[in-house]
Amino acid sequence: MAKAFASQGDMTEKKTSFTEIGEGLYAFTAEGDPNSGVIIGDDSVMIVEAQATPRLANKVIDCVRSVTDKPISHVVLTHYHAVRVLGASAFGAGQIIMSDTARAMVVERGQEDWDSEFQRFPRLFEGHESIPGLTWPTTTFSDEMTVYLGNRKVEIKQIGRAHTAGDAVIWVPDAQTMFTGDIVEYHSACYCGDGHYEDWGGTLDNVKAYDPQFIAPGRGDALVGREMVDAALENTRDFVESTYRPVKQVAAKGGSLKDAWDAVREVCDPKFKDYAIYEHCLPFNVARAYDEARGIDTPRIWTAERDIAMWEQLQS
């Protein structure tokens, strides 16, 4: 391999923030590292996204304990990626919730994803020795489900493919607040290596149809107010489209993966090169876009070996 993945060299600890985005609603953010969400009900707490390890999850728990002593009863995982789910055991929740599709992806590729992500982004697995194994949900749903935290209604739904085929969003109607997972990002690159480019824009439209006043995105700052929400939705759309469009053009002409890489860099570097994890995501985004543009609907499974082979091909 000519050089390491950008993520392998990213060892700088990120500053965390814990932002109130509504009554009893918080976003735990970390300068482009994976976010978590907190929903406080009458009697208990729901966590959205579990972090990559129990040690990192404890940072979220410390923030929760700074604002409430209510027990953590639910953990909702918006998709299957290791950096989002492997810390779930730390919360001691009675229910761990995923979509049926996300659970099926754990079965199909959960271990491979863990091995792949651990190799290419070691910093996010601080305390990895504390991970008890793959995270399995206790509860799944096909399209949507509702959880009541006392009187507080929380809707968990699949509203379209985007970051993965199993993406879920969490909607808190009394506060017009949505936790989107990696469907929406803010000044952070989208990771599209397991994504669905053709569907992503429609899924963003479905998010916008809820008219959220607040969004806790997958990465980046909490989005407060309609103006900031709309800007993030359109910025996410631009990122996805700016990545996919040049790859489709290359694929239509029979160009190579390296041709697609060069075409994406020409379009995206001027707009997004200063975004968090841009260089980390780019090779995986291009590889997935190249596959989808050639008719491969189901993302191929990333393995530690495939990661290296792809990277060597792009560096050749």
VENHUSUL-V389991 format. One line per field, one symbol per residue. psi: psi as a letter, one per 30 degrees, with the letter a starting at -180 (. if undefined). A space follows every 50 residues. Layout:
psi = ???
This chain:
psi = kellkefffigkkkklljkkgljgklkjlihflklllkjkaeflkkkjkg lfleeeefeeeeeeffflgkljfkkkjfafkeffffgefffgkfkkklle eeeeeeeegeeeeeeeeeefieefhkgfffkfakkklfklleellkkjib fkkkkklkglkcelfgkllkkjefghkkjfagekljhkkkjgfgljeffe eeeeeeeeffhkfkkjlelllkjjleeeeeeeeeeeeeeeefeeeeeeee efgglleeeeeeeeeeeeefegfgkkgeeefeeeeeeeeeeefggjejkl kkleeeeeeeeeeff.
